[in-house]
Amino acid sequence: MSEKDGLPPAYVSRCEVNEGQLLDSEGKVTTDITEVLGYRLLTEAEWEYASRGGKHNSEYKWSGSDNSLLVAWYDYNSSDKTHPVGQLEPNALGIYDMSGNVLEWCTDFYSQYTASQKANPYVSSGTHRICRGGCWAFPEVNIRVSYRFPALPMDFASLAGFRIGRIAQ
């Protein structure tokens, strides 16, 4: 998709190297997320920023509301399946389904939260990736904006999806 839009690819695509390595604008492997210009998975910090409504930085439990039924598909209302995006209410940025429906993979590896001076901290190594947002099969408590899921790539295969983004120019 990056190349289609005239952007450099964001990921190494050869199977002989570790999956998930990021590429900078010159095609060199990097751990500096700000050097990746193409489309990629959101960092966990980017995901949370978008889910909370950006600069509006809402304190809602779910993305866009304190009423989960208005904004999220989960075990109570999903009929055990995913739903087309946009059938419920969006958050303050106009983004749909950031709570429930499908778990969303982030590009970061899992680590405990620590204090960081960076606006967009990125964990570039580890064993488990981060999934956020919960899904159609999870209880309401596990679709909160704040809930984090450490997962191996083969985990949650039928429950997860992804959302892409890129650095604004």
Secondary structure by P-SEA (a helix, b strand, c coil): cccccccccccccccccccccccccccccccccccccccccccaaaaaaaaacccccccccccccccccccccccccccccccccccccccccccccccccbbbbccccccccccccccccccccccbbbbcccccccccccccccbbbbbcccccccccccccccccc
